[in-house]
Amino acid sequence: MYQESQLQQMCVRYFRYKYPQYLIYAVPNGGLRNSLEAKRLKEEGVLAGVADLVVMLPQGKSLYIEMKIKGNKQTEHQKAFQQKAEALGYKYYVCYSFDQFKAIIEEELTTTDN
């Protein structure tokens, strides 16, 4: 079984190889920080619960993807971010596997092309 980090790395590598014309990037919200750095980052706009990945596709479409491995659930902050993103018209996915990630991207590109 993959760790979430390994799954995310695999998805990013695949996306960048297969779709170099589009953008995918990570939002490094996690990790341990001392209190001064955490305070500074929060003042700079770091927001608890932001999805792990942002995918930028044609026609102004952005996807937010939260990576999880089987058994892991969204935090309350992640659920709140999802609700806000979807209320603003953005697509948000919780992704549990490489195959699911590929299917999400292919489906979104198909609907973008139409």
CORRAJO-V344669 format. One record per residue. N is the residue number from 1. SS is DSSP state (alpha for helix, beta for strand, coil for the rest). PHI is phi in whole degrees, -180 to 180 (* if undefined). PSI is psi as a letter, one per 30 degrees, with the letter a starting at -180 (999 if undefined). Layout:
BEGIN
n->(N & N)
ss->(SS & SS)
phi->(PHI & PHI)
psi->(PSI & PSI)
END
This chain:
BEGIN
n->(1 & 2 & 3 & 4 & 5 & 6 & 7 & 8 & 9 & 10 & 11 & 12 & 13 & 14 & 15 & 16 & 17 & 18 & 19 & 20 & 21 & 22 & 23 & 24 & 25 & 26 & 27 & 28 & 29 & 30 & 31 & 32 & 33 & 34 & 35 & 36 & 37 & 38 & 39 & 40 & 41 & 42 & 43 & 44 & 45 & 46 & 47 & 48 & 49 & 50 & 51 & 52 & 53 & 54 & 55 & 56 & 57 & 58 & 59 & 60 & 61 & 62 & 63 & 64 & 65 & 66 & 67 & 68 & 69 & 70 & 71 & 72 & 73 & 74 & 75 & 76 & 77 & 78 & 79 & 80 & 81 & 82 & 83 & 84 & 85 & 86 & 87 & 88 & 89 & 90 & 91 & 92 & 93 & 94 & 95 & 96 & 97 & 98 & 99 & 100 & 101 & 102 & 103 & 104 & 105 & 106 & 107 & 108 & 109 & 110 & 111 & 112 & 113 & 114)
ss->(coil & coil & coil & alpha & alpha & alpha & alpha & alpha & alpha & alpha & alpha & alpha & alpha & alpha & alpha & alpha & alpha & alpha & coil & coil & coil & coil & beta & beta & beta & beta & coil & coil & coil & coil & coil & coil & coil & coil & alpha & alpha & alpha & alpha & alpha & alpha & alpha & alpha & alpha & alpha & coil & coil & coil & coil & coil & coil & coil & coil & beta & beta & beta & beta & coil & coil & coil & coil & coil & beta & beta & beta & beta & beta & beta & coil & coil & coil & coil & coil & coil & coil & coil & alpha & alpha & alpha & alpha & alpha & alpha & alpha & alpha & alpha & alpha & alpha & alpha & coil & coil & coil & beta & beta & beta & beta & beta & coil & coil & alpha & alpha & alpha & alpha & alpha & alpha & alpha & alpha & alpha & alpha & alpha & alpha & alpha & alpha & alpha & alpha & coil)
phi->(* & -79 & -79 & -57 & -61 & -65 & -61 & -62 & -60 & -63 & -65 & -65 & -59 & -58 & -61 & -66 & -74 & -78 & -129 & -65 & -79 & -110 & -119 & -136 & -149 & -97 & -112 & -80 & -83 & -83 & 97 & -87 & -140 & -73 & -64 & -67 & -66 & -61 & -63 & -62 & -63 & -63 & -67 & -82 & 118 & -59 & -130 & -60 & 94 & -60 & -59 & -64 & -127 & -120 & -118 & -105 & -116 & -61 & 62 & 72 & -87 & -125 & -114 & -115 & -125 & -98 & -89 & -140 & -106 & -49 & 96 & -87 & -120 & -67 & -79 & -62 & -63 & -66 & -64 & -66 & -63 & -57 & -60 & -68 & -61 & -67 & -64 & -89 & 94 & -92 & -88 & -134 & -130 & -104 & -114 & -109 & -158 & -63 & -63 & -66 & -59 & -57 & -64 & -60 & -63 & -61 & -64 & -66 & -68 & -64 & -74 & -72 & -73 & -89)
psi->(k & l & l & e & e & e & e & e & e & e & e & e & e & e & e & e & e & e & i & f & f & l & k & k & l & l & j & i & f & a & l & k & l & l & e & e & e & e & e & e & e & e & f & f & g & k & k & k & f & k & l & e & k & k & k & k & l & l & h & g & k & k & k & k & k & k & k & l & l & k & f & k & l & k & l & e & e & e & e & e & e & e & e & e & e & e & f & g & g & l & k & k & k & k & k & f & l & e & e & e & e & e & e & e & e & e & e & e & e & e & f & e & f & 999)
END
